[in-house]
Amino acid sequence: MFLFNESKLDLKVPSFKLVKFVFFFRISLAVTLLIGVLFLSGCSSANSAVAWQLVGNNSNLVPLARQAVTENTELSLDDSASVLVMNLSTNKQKGQELFLLDYNTESLCGRRGCLYSIYSRQGQTSKLIWSEYLQPNLPPGVNLFTLVWEDSNASGFPCLDVKQLNGNRLQKLVYCFDGNNYRLVSRELFNKTY
């Protein structure tokens, strides 16, 4: 139990200027933090690096991976579990989903690069809509694939920004979905050399 003597307790009421200063300081700090959070959350919404998922035993992806392995390779069906998949569908427009596949095996890599495909799936039916051999070995900090959401792409699916080395210069290839296939819509060669 604490006992104190009220006569020794001399608390002064803070001045009105100090109270006003502390009040505005708190509000300005809150506004600054809010603006900072909004800017940081907006940094990755327009473009994002591709996040791969291993097929493994994922019952939703195994049939797609097996079909892709059968149609595009001479690998065994057992190898379909090692395929990496990225779901490009965020809105599942009209029940259609798009999947980017990386076969994740050196046996499908050669002088032209490694095989990558995009499949469209509606219900239980999947079909190949894009396939390319790409060089996956890029300079540090350069992503092979980046999803780009452009207003000009009316399909509702992201465009695919693909980076490749052309000699010692970086090349940007942009593929967009036209409703049936991913088509090359722009090509840009950067001046920076590697």
N, C-alpha and C positions, 0 to 999 in steps of 0.2 A: 504494500500500500504506500502510495506516494503522498506525502504531505507537502504542501507548499504554502507559503505565506503570500497572500494576495498583495500585500503592501510592497513586497520586494519584486513583484512581477510587474514591470513597467513595459507593456507592449505599446509601441507607437503605431498609429494607423498610418499606412503608407500614403504618400501624397497622391493626389488625383493624377498628376502627370505621370508618375511611375505606374499606376494601375493602367492608365491609358496606353502607355508604351508597351507594357507586357501584353495587353490585349491585342494590339495591332501586330506585335511580333509573332504571337501565336497564329494569328490569321495568315500573315504573310508566309510563315513557315509551312503551314498546311497547304496553301495555294502552290507554293514552290514544289513541295513534295508531290502533289497531285499532278502538276504539269510534267514533272520528271517521270513519273510512273506512266503517264499517257504516252510520252515520247518513246520510252523504252519498250512499251508493249506494241507500239506501232512499227518498230524496226523490222520485225520479221513477218508482218502480215502480208506484204505484197509479194515478196520473193522468199522462197525458203529452200534450203538444201533438202535433197531427197533422203528420207528415212527408210532404210531397208528392213524387211522382216524375213527371217528364215522360214521357209515353208515347213520344214520338220514334219510334225504330225498334225498340222492345222487342217482340220477337216474342211474348212471353207476354201483353202488354197490348193490342197493336194490334187484334185481333179484338173484344175487349170494347169498346174505345173507338169503333171503327167502328159496332158495334151500337148503342151508347148515343147517338152522334151521329145516326144514322139514325132511331132511335125517338123522340128527344126534341127534335130541332132541325131546321132547314132548312139547316144548314151542309153544305158539301161534305165528302166523305170525306177529302179532303186535310187538312181542319181537325182531324181526329181525332188527328193527331200532336202538336197543341198542348194536348191535354187533360191535366190533372193528375190523378193517381190516388194514393189512399192505400189500401194493403192493410190491412183491418181484421182479417184472419185471422192469428192467431198460432199457433193449434193445428190449423188445417185439419180441424176436427171433421167426421167422417163424410164427408170428401172435399169439403166445402163451403167455399168462399172468399167473402168479402165485400169489395167494393171501393167506396170513396167517390170520386166523380168531381166535379171542378171543371172546367167546360168552358172556363175561362180565356179568355173572349172578351167584349168589351163588347156584342157584338150579342145576347147572351143575358141582358143586364141591363136592367132597367127600373125603374119606380116600386116594384114589389114586391120588387126585389132581383135577385140573380144566381142562375142555376139550378145546383143541386147534386143529385146522385143517388147512390143506393147500388144496386149490382147484386150479385146472388148468382150464383156460378158453381159448377156441379158438372160435372166433366169438361169437355165442350165446350159445354154448355148454360148460357147466362146469362139471368137475368130481372131486371127492374126490381122492387125491393122498397121503395124510398123515393125521393121526389123533392120538393124544396122550393125556393122562391125565398127567399133570405136576403140580408140587407144585409151585405156584407163589410167596410164601412167602420166600424170600431169605434174606441173611444178607445185611445190607446197603452197597450200592456201587456195588452190584453184579446184573447184568442184566440177566433176564430170557433168552432173545434172543439177539444174536448179529449176524449180517450178516457178513459172511466171504467170501471174494473173493479169491479163490485159483486158481493157475495156473493149478492144476490137475483136476479141475472141468471143463470139456469140454462142459458142457451143456449151458454155458452162463448165468446161474442163480447162485445166491449166495448159499453157504453152510450155514447151520443154526447151530450156536454154541449155545447149550442149557445148561444152568447151573441148577443143582439140588443138593439138600442136600441129601447125603447118610449117614444116621446116623448124625454125627456131622462134617462130612467132605464134602467138595465141590466136585462135580463130573461134568466133562465137557463131553457132548455128542455132536458129530458133525454129522449132517445129510446133505447129498448132493443129488442133483437131478440127476438121471441117465437117464433122458429123459421120464420116465414113472412115477416114484415115488421118494419120498425122502427116502433114505435109511441110516441107521446108518453106518458110515464109521470109526469112532473112538470113543473110550471111555477112559477117563483119570480121575483118582481119585487123588486129591491133598492132600498133607500131612497136610496142615493147618486145624485146627479144629475151629469150631464156637460154 
